[in-house]
Amino acid sequence: MTWIGDQATKLELITSDVTFQFPVTTAASTWTINHNLGRFPSVTVVDTGGTIINGSVIYNSNNQLTVTFFSGGSALALTGKAYLN
């Protein structure tokens, strides 16, 4: 861990790779992701073409989350990858 500024301000710089990648190769409308990061990470989902897809994210715990996809009020099954930071 490296600190920026003096000890009074204690601004922390994260220097390690903290991105968790979760690939999905079988189409599903709900992705349950066990990431074991010990926190509630930000989530970005992309389809197999690299397009960002919006989904509903529910944090089940600080080590698991669920992403659900909808289109026009119906479930939408997707393949792709989730990136957690």
Disulfide bonds with the S-S distance in Angstrom:
none
